[in-house]
């Protein structure tokens, strides 16, 4: 706990998440796969049901009452996201399907405009595939080069190398704020300042940051910032892309279709202004509404309180798991979010995952969509326990006991 943070009422919070009370394989569920997706509070579930029960209609097109109502709530959701990210203008918030689509949007618009043959796109060795593959595709298309900032043995970004790899050829930097596999928290504000000193814009993948810590896009000075609703206690199929206004005005549409136009003739289409210009077709209306509720929910608890509590959990779990013979934690950065990836000598991660599942404990096993990072550590995959604010020390104890049992059976 820091001086500013307050303890949070975990039993009350857990009651808000109906799924947490279910059983799996005859045991009370212990859900430790929050990095993959988070559970949803009742307010989010209710908001979605309320939309479909009371004011389901398409948005921005109808003059009738339901359409007006749905459009208003959808746009209020955008304003909630704007406030949550500290964006200066609500038009800077684009709704997408998720982090993956947000990154693809930037690669396909800004990337295609600015990256040419011989140029470079700078990413890091700890990126999720969704922050690698779109850039790789762009580089292949343009005959440009994907350059990768390495990580050290603790899983920290080599910030010394970052500075050296920023060059006149670098047209954009794309990096994660928090690694989904290692938990490493990158010093994005300082890195962005370094890139900006060379006039290079930066995209931040905030998929694993927004659910766990306060983010202010203006404070860190990000040019693009992406995150997913479903990892942030909201619905699947909704995500966000923040784009700095001065860049937004220069971007072409990402996809063509209805909703993004002012006028269409067979000769020419005049596009709507941002953000609608980037939201072709009927958007995920229920998703935006649910996401706004999820953000309201975490703001009511307070992200500083969440962050402080999750740090305690991380410390407790790190000590507990480190005491298990043969267990090695992959990712021991000084600045870490509540994610613990590990391997156990002589046992395949998949077998550990299955043995834990039999005990009602849900963890992730495999490469976590970071195959190049697995290669960096010369391992095929890890077991990953990723925590949220509704997890408890008792659940960490169950995980440790479950692992000890698994090791006895499998070793
Ligand atoms: N970036 C990071 C760091 C992630 O952890 C993930 C998902 O695990 C993604 C991007 C992709 O998110 P989504 O599948 O919601 O688009």
Boltz pocket constraint, residues with backbone or C-beta under 6 A from the ligand:
constraints:
  - pocket:
      binder: B
      contacts: [[A, 35], [A, 36], [A, 97], [A, 98], [A, 99], [A, 100], [A, 101], [A, 128], [A, 130], [A, 131], [A, 176], [A, 178], [A, 179], [A, 180], [A, 205], [A, 207], [A, 208], [A, 228], [A, 368], [A, 369]]
      max_distance: 6.0
